[in-house]
Protein backbone atom coordinates (compact mmCIF):
# COMPACT_ATOMS: atom_id res chain seq x y z
CA UNK A 1 0.00 0.00 0.00
CA UNK A 2 1.43 3.39 -1.04
CA UNK A 3 1.02 6.25 1.42
CA UNK A 4 1.29 9.88 0.31
CA UNK A 5 1.53 13.14 2.32
CA UNK A 6 -2.11 13.78 1.38
CA UNK A 7 -3.12 10.54 3.16
CA UNK A 8 -1.38 11.62 6.35
CA UNK A 9 -2.92 15.10 6.14
CA UNK A 10 -6.36 13.52 5.77
CA UNK A 11 -5.66 11.36 8.83
CA UNK A 12 -4.64 14.49 10.76
CA UNK A 13 -7.83 16.26 9.64
CA UNK A 14 -9.85 13.41 11.18
CA UNK A 15 -7.81 13.74 14.40
CA UNK A 16 -6.36 10.24 14.03
CA UNK A 17 -2.89 11.77 14.39
CA UNK A 18 -1.67 15.28 15.06
CA UNK A 19 -0.23 17.41 12.25
CA UNK A 20 3.19 17.20 13.87
CA UNK A 21 2.97 13.41 14.08
CA UNK A 22 1.88 13.25 10.43
CA UNK A 23 4.85 15.34 9.34
CA UNK A 24 7.35 13.33 11.39
CA UNK A 25 5.83 10.07 10.14
CA UNK A 26 6.19 11.20 6.53
CA UNK A 27 9.83 12.15 7.09
CA UNK A 28 10.44 8.69 8.57
CA UNK A 29 8.75 6.96 5.61
CA UNK A 30 10.64 9.10 3.07
CA UNK A 31 13.99 8.20 4.65
CA UNK A 32 13.02 4.54 4.81
CA UNK A 33 12.03 4.47 1.12
CA UNK A 34 14.98 6.36 -0.31
CA UNK A 35 16.68 3.08 -1.32
CA UNK A 36 13.51 1.66 -2.91
CA UNK A 37 13.35 2.24 -6.70
CA UNK A 38 10.47 4.57 -7.51
CA UNK A 39 9.34 6.64 -10.47
CA UNK A 40 10.85 9.91 -9.25
CA UNK A 41 13.06 12.35 -11.14
CA UNK A 42 16.04 11.53 -8.93
CA UNK A 43 15.75 7.79 -9.54
CA UNK A 44 15.15 8.36 -13.26
CA UNK A 45 18.46 10.24 -13.42
CA UNK A 46 20.20 7.46 -11.47
CA UNK A 47 19.06 4.69 -13.80
CA UNK A 48 19.29 6.70 -17.03
CA UNK A 49 22.91 7.66 -16.35
CA UNK A 50 23.78 4.17 -15.15
CA UNK A 51 22.21 2.44 -18.13
CA UNK A 52 23.98 4.78 -20.55
CA UNK A 53 27.32 3.96 -18.90
CA UNK A 54 26.53 0.23 -18.89
CA UNK A 55 25.36 0.34 -22.51
CA UNK A 56 28.54 2.15 -23.57
CA UNK A 57 30.61 -0.79 -22.32
CA UNK A 58 28.31 -3.48 -23.75
CA UNK A 59 25.54 -3.01 -26.32
CA UNK A 60 26.90 0.21 -27.83
CA UNK A 61 30.52 -0.83 -28.06
CA UNK A 62 31.93 0.27 -31.44
CA UNK A 63 34.27 -1.58 -33.76
CA UNK A 64 36.86 1.15 -33.19
CA UNK A 65 37.65 -0.39 -29.81
CA UNK A 66 39.19 -3.39 -31.55
CA UNK A 67 42.15 -1.13 -32.38
CA UNK A 68 43.25 -1.30 -28.74
CA UNK A 69 43.99 -5.01 -29.16
CA UNK A 70 43.29 -7.72 -26.62
CA UNK A 71 45.69 -6.43 -23.98
CA UNK A 72 44.40 -2.88 -24.31
CA UNK A 73 40.78 -3.98 -23.99
CA UNK A 74 41.56 -6.06 -20.90
CA UNK A 75 43.44 -3.19 -19.23
CA UNK A 76 40.66 -0.71 -20.02
CA UNK A 77 38.00 -3.07 -18.67
CA UNK A 78 39.95 -3.71 -15.47
CA UNK A 79 40.62 0.01 -15.01
CA UNK A 80 36.99 0.91 -15.54
CA UNK A 81 35.95 -1.90 -13.20
CA UNK A 82 38.21 -0.72 -10.39
CA UNK A 83 36.84 2.82 -10.70
CA UNK A 84 33.28 1.45 -10.68
CA UNK A 85 34.00 -0.59 -7.54
CA UNK A 86 35.55 2.42 -5.81
CA UNK A 87 32.46 4.49 -6.64
CA UNK A 88 30.19 1.69 -5.42
CA UNK A 89 31.97 1.62 -2.04
CA UNK A 90 32.00 5.43 -1.87
CA UNK A 91 28.26 5.72 -2.58
CA UNK A 92 27.42 2.95 -0.14
CA UNK A 93 29.76 3.72 2.76
CA UNK A 94 30.16 7.49 2.57
CA UNK A 95 26.92 8.72 1.03
CA UNK A 96 24.53 5.93 2.09
CA UNK A 97 23.06 5.83 -1.43
CA UNK A 98 22.24 2.22 -2.23
CA UNK A 99 20.81 2.74 -5.73
CA UNK A 100 23.86 4.53 -7.25
CA UNK A 101 26.08 2.00 -5.45
CA UNK A 102 24.16 -0.87 -7.05
CA UNK A 103 24.45 0.73 -10.50
CA UNK A 104 28.22 1.11 -10.16
CA UNK A 105 28.65 -2.44 -8.88
CA UNK A 106 26.55 -3.65 -11.83
CA UNK A 107 28.80 -1.73 -14.22
CA UNK A 108 31.79 -3.59 -12.76
CA UNK A 109 30.07 -6.93 -13.48
CA UNK A 110 29.18 -5.87 -17.03
CA UNK A 111 32.86 -5.19 -17.70
CA UNK A 112 33.87 -8.79 -16.87
CA UNK A 113 33.09 -10.28 -20.32
CA UNK A 114 35.05 -7.45 -21.97
CA UNK A 115 38.05 -8.18 -19.75
CA UNK A 116 37.87 -11.92 -20.47
CA UNK A 117 37.47 -11.25 -24.20
CA UNK A 118 40.54 -9.00 -24.12
CA UNK A 119 42.63 -11.69 -22.45
CA UNK A 120 41.38 -14.31 -24.91
CA UNK A 121 42.11 -12.02 -27.84
CA UNK A 122 45.65 -11.40 -26.56
CA UNK A 123 46.20 -15.16 -26.27
CA UNK A 124 44.99 -15.78 -29.81
CA UNK A 125 41.74 -17.48 -28.80
CA UNK A 126 39.68 -15.39 -31.28
CA UNK A 127 41.31 -15.73 -34.70
CA UNK A 128 39.87 -13.89 -37.66
CA UNK A 129 37.60 -10.87 -37.53
CA UNK A 130 35.65 -11.64 -34.33
CA UNK A 131 34.66 -8.45 -32.48
CA UNK A 132 33.43 -7.99 -28.91
CA UNK A 133 30.23 -6.25 -30.00
CA UNK A 134 29.12 -9.54 -31.60
CA UNK A 135 28.83 -10.99 -28.08
CA UNK A 136 25.44 -9.26 -27.85
CA UNK A 137 24.27 -10.15 -31.36
CA UNK A 138 25.63 -13.51 -32.52
CA UNK A 139 25.03 -16.91 -30.91
CA UNK A 140 28.30 -18.81 -30.52
CA UNK A 141 29.32 -21.45 -27.96
CA UNK A 142 32.75 -19.79 -27.72
CA UNK A 143 31.20 -16.99 -25.64
CA UNK A 144 30.62 -19.47 -22.81
CA UNK A 145 33.89 -18.76 -21.00
CA UNK A 146 32.97 -15.08 -20.85
CA UNK A 147 29.50 -15.95 -19.59
CA UNK A 148 30.73 -18.31 -16.87
CA UNK A 149 33.19 -15.66 -15.70
CA UNK A 150 30.40 -13.06 -15.61
CA UNK A 151 28.14 -15.34 -13.57
CA UNK A 152 30.92 -16.08 -11.09
CA UNK A 153 31.79 -12.39 -10.74
CA UNK A 154 28.10 -11.48 -10.44
CA UNK A 155 27.57 -14.02 -7.67
CA UNK A 156 30.58 -12.74 -5.71
CA UNK A 157 29.55 -9.11 -6.16
CA UNK A 158 25.95 -9.85 -5.18
CA UNK A 159 27.20 -11.58 -2.03
CA UNK A 160 29.45 -8.59 -1.31
CA UNK A 161 26.99 -5.74 -1.88
CA UNK A 162 23.51 -7.35 -1.55
CA UNK A 163 21.93 -4.84 -3.95
CA UNK A 164 19.00 -5.96 -6.17
CA UNK A 165 20.01 -4.18 -9.40
CA UNK A 166 23.04 -6.45 -9.60
CA UNK A 167 20.76 -9.37 -10.48
CA UNK A 168 20.16 -7.73 -13.88
CA UNK A 169 23.49 -8.71 -15.56
CA UNK A 170 23.15 -12.20 -14.05
CA UNK A 171 19.70 -12.59 -15.62
CA UNK A 172 20.91 -11.30 -19.00
CA UNK A 173 23.96 -13.60 -18.93
CA UNK A 174 21.80 -16.62 -18.12
CA UNK A 175 19.62 -15.72 -21.11
CA UNK A 176 22.68 -15.47 -23.38
CA UNK A 177 24.03 -18.74 -22.02
CA UNK A 178 20.77 -20.56 -22.71
CA UNK A 179 21.11 -19.69 -26.40
CA UNK A 180 24.83 -20.42 -26.62
CA UNK A 181 24.68 -23.76 -24.80
CA UNK A 182 21.93 -25.43 -26.84
CA UNK A 183 23.83 -25.73 -30.16
CA UNK A 184 26.84 -27.22 -28.37
CA UNK A 185 24.87 -29.65 -26.17
CA UNK A 186 22.56 -30.93 -28.90
CA UNK A 187 24.99 -30.79 -31.81
CA UNK A 188 23.01 -28.20 -33.73
CA UNK A 189 25.21 -26.61 -36.38
CA UNK A 190 23.01 -23.62 -37.13
CA UNK A 191 20.69 -21.67 -34.85
CA UNK A 192 17.17 -21.63 -36.28
CA UNK A 193 14.12 -19.53 -35.54
CA UNK A 194 12.15 -22.63 -34.51
CA UNK A 195 14.86 -23.69 -32.06
CA UNK A 196 15.03 -20.15 -30.70
CA UNK A 197 11.33 -20.12 -29.87
CA UNK A 198 11.58 -23.45 -28.09
CA UNK A 199 14.62 -22.40 -26.04
CA UNK A 200 13.07 -19.04 -25.19
CA UNK A 201 9.86 -20.66 -23.95
CA UNK A 202 11.47 -23.20 -21.63
CA UNK A 203 14.30 -20.98 -20.45
CA UNK A 204 11.80 -18.23 -19.60
CA UNK A 205 9.69 -20.69 -17.64
CA UNK A 206 12.73 -21.94 -15.69
CA UNK A 207 13.90 -18.40 -14.92
CA UNK A 208 10.41 -17.42 -13.75
CA UNK A 209 10.32 -20.42 -11.42
CA UNK A 210 13.78 -19.43 -10.20
CA UNK A 211 12.49 -15.92 -9.51
CA UNK A 212 9.62 -17.39 -7.51
CA UNK A 213 12.12 -19.44 -5.48
CA UNK A 214 14.16 -16.28 -4.78
CA UNK A 215 10.95 -14.50 -3.80
CA UNK A 216 10.03 -17.27 -1.38
CA UNK A 217 13.49 -17.32 0.19
CA UNK A 218 13.96 -13.56 0.46
CA UNK A 219 13.08 -11.96 3.76
CA UNK A 220 14.60 -8.58 2.89
CA UNK A 221 12.55 -5.57 1.80
CA UNK A 222 14.83 -5.29 -1.23
CA UNK A 223 13.43 -6.90 -4.35
CA UNK A 224 16.05 -9.37 -5.58
CA UNK A 225 13.61 -11.28 -7.79
CA UNK A 226 12.45 -8.37 -9.99
CA UNK A 227 14.96 -8.76 -12.84
CA UNK A 228 14.59 -12.53 -12.87
CA UNK A 229 10.82 -12.16 -13.19
CA UNK A 230 11.21 -9.52 -15.91
CA UNK A 231 13.56 -11.53 -18.17
CA UNK A 232 11.86 -14.83 -17.33
CA UNK A 233 8.36 -13.64 -18.23
CA UNK A 234 9.66 -11.68 -21.24
CA UNK A 235 11.45 -14.67 -22.79
CA UNK A 236 8.66 -17.13 -21.91
CA UNK A 237 5.93 -14.91 -23.34
CA UNK A 238 8.04 -14.02 -26.37
CA UNK A 239 8.69 -17.67 -27.19
CA UNK A 240 5.06 -18.59 -26.58
CA UNK A 241 3.73 -15.75 -28.73
CA UNK A 242 6.13 -16.52 -31.58
CA UNK A 243 4.97 -20.13 -31.85
CA UNK A 244 2.48 -20.85 -34.58
CA UNK A 245 -1.01 -21.98 -33.57
CA UNK A 246 -2.42 -24.05 -36.40
CA UNK A 247 -6.02 -24.16 -35.18
CA UNK A 248 -8.42 -22.04 -33.14
CA UNK A 249 -8.23 -24.40 -30.15
CA UNK A 250 -4.49 -23.75 -29.85
CA UNK A 251 -5.09 -20.00 -30.07
CA UNK A 252 -7.71 -20.29 -27.33
CA UNK A 253 -5.14 -22.15 -25.22
CA UNK A 254 -2.70 -19.28 -25.80
CA UNK A 255 -5.34 -16.86 -24.53
CA UNK A 256 -5.98 -19.06 -21.48
CA UNK A 257 -2.26 -19.04 -20.61
CA UNK A 258 -2.27 -15.24 -20.77
CA UNK A 259 -5.30 -15.11 -18.48
CA UNK A 260 -3.43 -17.39 -16.08
CA UNK A 261 -0.46 -15.00 -16.25
CA UNK A 262 -2.67 -12.09 -15.18
CA UNK A 263 -4.06 -14.12 -12.28
CA UNK A 264 -0.51 -15.10 -11.27
CA UNK A 265 0.52 -11.46 -11.36
CA UNK A 266 -2.39 -10.54 -9.11
CA UNK A 267 -1.55 -13.27 -6.60
CA UNK A 268 2.18 -12.46 -6.50
CA UNK A 269 1.72 -8.67 -6.88
CA UNK A 270 3.99 -8.74 -9.93
CA UNK A 271 2.88 -6.36 -12.67
CA UNK A 272 5.12 -7.92 -15.32
CA UNK A 273 2.78 -10.94 -15.53
CA UNK A 274 -0.25 -8.67 -15.96
CA UNK A 275 1.44 -6.52 -18.62
CA UNK A 276 2.44 -9.38 -20.90
CA UNK A 277 -0.72 -11.34 -20.15
CA UNK A 278 -2.77 -8.29 -21.15
CA UNK A 279 -0.80 -7.94 -24.39
CA UNK A 280 -1.42 -11.60 -25.17
CA UNK A 281 -5.17 -11.31 -24.57
CA UNK A 282 -5.30 -8.16 -26.69
CA UNK A 283 -3.50 -10.02 -29.47
CA UNK A 284 -5.98 -12.90 -29.29
CA UNK A 285 -8.98 -10.56 -29.35
CA UNK A 286 -7.42 -8.79 -32.33
CA UNK A 287 -7.16 -12.16 -34.08
CA UNK A 288 -10.84 -12.83 -33.41
CA UNK A 289 -11.81 -9.40 -34.66
CA UNK A 290 -9.70 -9.43 -37.83
CA UNK A 291 -9.88 -13.09 -38.77
CA UNK A 292 -12.64 -15.14 -37.17
CA UNK A 293 -15.43 -12.58 -36.80
CA UNK A 294 -14.28 -9.98 -39.34
CA UNK A 295 -17.76 -9.78 -40.93
CA UNK A 296 -19.74 -10.13 -37.69
CA UNK A 297 -22.01 -7.34 -36.44
CA UNK A 298 -22.59 -9.02 -33.09
CA UNK A 299 -18.95 -9.51 -32.03
CA UNK A 300 -18.31 -5.96 -30.72
CA UNK A 301 -21.51 -6.12 -28.64
CA UNK A 302 -20.55 -9.50 -27.19
CA UNK A 303 -17.06 -8.25 -26.42
CA UNK A 304 -18.47 -5.18 -24.68
CA UNK A 305 -20.75 -7.40 -22.59
CA UNK A 306 -17.79 -9.58 -21.60
CA UNK A 307 -15.80 -6.50 -20.59
CA UNK A 308 -18.63 -5.14 -18.46
CA UNK A 309 -19.10 -8.58 -16.93
CA UNK A 310 -15.44 -8.59 -15.87
CA UNK A 311 -15.90 -5.14 -14.30
CA UNK A 312 -18.88 -6.37 -12.26
CA UNK A 313 -16.91 -9.50 -11.33
CA UNK A 314 -14.28 -7.15 -9.94
CA UNK A 315 -16.92 -5.39 -7.84
CA UNK A 316 -18.18 -8.74 -6.54
CA UNK A 317 -14.62 -9.82 -5.74
CA UNK A 318 -13.84 -6.59 -3.90
CA UNK A 319 -16.73 -7.13 -1.49
CA UNK A 320 -15.69 -10.69 -0.70
CA UNK A 321 -11.92 -10.50 -1.22
CA UNK A 322 -10.84 -10.70 2.43
CA UNK A 323 -12.99 -13.76 3.18
CA UNK A 324 -12.17 -15.64 -0.04
CA UNK A 325 -8.47 -14.83 0.15
CA UNK A 326 -8.25 -16.06 3.74
CA UNK A 327 -9.89 -19.37 2.81
CA UNK A 328 -7.70 -19.87 -0.28
CA UNK A 329 -4.48 -19.02 1.56
CA UNK A 330 -5.26 -21.65 4.16
CA UNK A 331 -4.60 -24.29 1.49
CA UNK A 332 -1.21 -22.86 0.50
CA UNK A 333 2.20 -23.84 1.94
CA UNK A 334 3.41 -21.48 4.65
CA UNK A 335 6.26 -19.91 2.57
CA UNK A 336 3.79 -19.06 -0.21
CA UNK A 337 1.33 -17.62 2.31
CA UNK A 338 4.04 -15.42 3.79
CA UNK A 339 5.09 -14.24 0.33
CA UNK A 340 1.54 -13.25 -0.66
CA UNK A 341 0.92 -11.47 2.61
CA UNK A 342 4.28 -9.68 2.43
CA UNK A 343 3.75 -8.48 -1.14
CA UNK A 344 0.03 -7.87 -0.77
C-alpha angles and dihedrals in degrees: 000000000000117000122200132191087255090060092053092046089052090050089051090049089057090049093244088127133003121256090248091052090048092052094047091046091053091050089051092049092046091053091046092051099045091099094047113096110246137165096263129131092248093053091043089057091047095053097036092054093042094049091048090053092045092047091050090060095043127014097023098044109137129220089244089077090069087074089073090066126220096295092047093050092049093049092047092049093049092046093049090046094053091050090048091051091048090051091047091054092043093051092045102041103030105029101027090225108144098179097056088042090054092049092052093046089050090052089055090054092047089056093058097083090049091052092048091046090051092052091047091048091051090051092050096250092133108053120181126020100327112148130195093236088066088068087081096042112032127061111227130152089221089075089068096093090055091048095049090049090050092050092049092048091045092052092050093046092047089052090048100047105020093209119148099221089066089071088070098077089043091055092047092048092050088052091051091046093052089059096042096047099052098067091049097045097045099034095243110163097195130032110236133195091241092053090047092056092049094048092045092052097050097036090051091051092050092048091049091052088048089052090052090051090051089048091052093048097044117095095170124102088232114097107235094162098058099092092042090053092046097052093035095053092039094054094040094049092042092053092044094049093047093056116099118245108207097192139029093253090061090049090051088052089053089053091049091053090053091050088051089051091055091049090048090051091052093050095046095035090236113143094194090074091051094047096053093036089054091050090051093050090047089052092051093048089049089054090052092048097046101034117017102032100020092132097037121117093189099054098081090050092049091048091050090051091051091050093050090046090056090050091053090045087057090053091049091048093049092057093050101029098108094050096043094044092051092052094046094047090054088070094052127092113262096250090054091047091052091048093052093046092047094050095036 
